């Protein structure tokens, strides 16, 4: 059915409004079906991809932050290890450490009655045969392999004579040495009056230092 423009002009206003409404509705429908729907679907897809990428970025940022923390911890451990090595003398420096101990005693005012360095202790002493027989089952159950040390212990049997104050001063000066030097097994005798020196105490102890062992 053909409708001319003149005939449309003669239609009632309500009919004209209805026709315009239906035309707009039809145009909107085709626009949605062929353009808007595809754009909305594409937008949703891109939104999902964006959310996924943002999640990946957050995970990688967390991993990067943890990696940085781990690197700082490793650097701190390396620095601590280097500081520890600086306090462990090597074999060539042991004589200097022993001289420092003797000098500390002279500065403190004590006399050395015994100064006997012992060979380096590389392994703990073997258990007694009877005790070992009694603990055979425990020994089998215990792990045989121990952590390998990177240092040897060097004990020095020392006996000094001096006042209590001078002896304590000697211990204090040894503790202040730049290298690691420990004093163990301290045994003090009874103080005795010595003419011109006051009350003198004989003290026995073990001065122990540590030597770095470079195990390649």
PyMOL commands that set and color helices and strands:
alter all, ss='L'
color gray80, all
select helices_A, chain A and resi 5-10+13-86+91-108+129-134+136-141+164-175
alter helices_A, ss='H'
color red, helices_A
select strands_A, chain A and resi 111-117+151-162+181-188+192-194+198-212
alter strands_A, ss='S'
color yellow, strands_A
deselect
rebuild
show_as cartoon
